Amino acid sequence: MLTTLVASSKGGCGKSTLVTQLASHWAQAGQHTAIVDTDRQGSSFGWASRRPDHVPGVLGLEGGRKALQRVPPDTQQLLIDTAAGSDERELEPFLEQADVLLVPVLPSGFDLDATLRFTHELQAFRRIKSGKLPVALVANRLKPWTRASQDAVAQLAAAAPFPIVAQLRDSQAYVLLTALGKGIFDYQSEQVRSHQQDWKPLLRWIKRQAA
């Protein structure tokens, strides 16, 4: 079982988007996929419960570390969606469980500052410090044609202690599909495939870490 942990010190940065889109990809690939949603908002859990019958199901579990005990043994892909601003005590049991850690960040000054502080705090965790838990940043909701997004990515790349492995464009498609319990990997239209391309570097990075 591959366990992907998604965490950030900032709310509204796209943790649940990462979790649900990755879940839809792995479910469509035929892998038994589960989500542990530790956030009180329950966004990822709600998404999993709304999955229509005509797409592969994703198991959603609510709760903290006790929810990990309810993950079925045949699960191949486990995603953990953590609450915004989780402190060291709250994150530690999930950091011990995870195989990879993803940190989403938005292209704004407030988000960059918060994320940089968070990433430097992460370096103190034992498994991260020893290199046993790979960490990657995901730039989210970018408008790549704008100078603001370009500058934000450049600033993050220069200052962050971990690599930026994917840059996801801003799109209302994520909002609309989330409300339906779906992801972009549940469709194969030409327009959706262009968004799927944004995710390929992230999926390749995760696959390399799991090898």
Secondary structure, 3 states (H helix, E strand, C coil): CEEEEECCCCCCCCHHHHHHHHHHHHHHCCCCEEEEECCCCCHHHHHHHCCCCCCCCCEEEECCHHHHHHCCCCCCEEEEECCCCCCHHHHHHHHHHCCEEEEEECCCHHHHHHHHHHHHHHCCCHHHHCCCCCEEEEEEEECCCCHHHHHHHHHHHHHCCCCEEEEEECCHHHHHHHHCCCCHHHCCCHHHHHHHHHHHHHHHHHHHHHC
